[in-house]
Each structure stands twice: as structure tokens, then as C-alpha cells.
Amino acid sequence: MPSHVRLALAVVAWLLAATAVTLPLAWGIHTRDWGVALMLAVPVAVYGLLWLGRGLEAWARTPPPPDGP
């Protein structure tokens, strides 16, 4: 698989994960009376997204295996 395809897949995967984490968290903070307590989860969510991004970048930038025997 070409490296630019892997990089595009990594970006799309991170964007989907960021949306899946951020939207419910922001909705809960905004609409619930106890949503202020969810603010404590925000640094954990951001750290997790940064960790995921680093892992996806490492996966996308690994060189392909050599062809042939």
C-alpha cells in the first residue's frame, strides 16, 4: 500500500475517533446539569487523541516491506 494512502487512512481514522469522542463530550457538558463534571474528562480525552495520533502517524510512516525473496 503506498505511503500516501496509509497517511490518508490514518488521518481519516483520527478524524472519526476525534469526532466520536469530542461530540458526545461537548454535548454532555453543554446539556446536562452535571456536565461541568465532564470537564475533568477533557484532558484525558485530549491526551488519548494525541496518543492515537502519534500511533497512527507511526503506522502510516513505516516503510513498506521489500518486494521479492
PyMOL commands that set and color helices and strands:
alter all, ss='L'
color gray80, all
select helices_A, chain A and resi 3-31+35-61
alter helices_A, ss='H'
color red, helices_A
deselect
rebuild
show_as cartoon
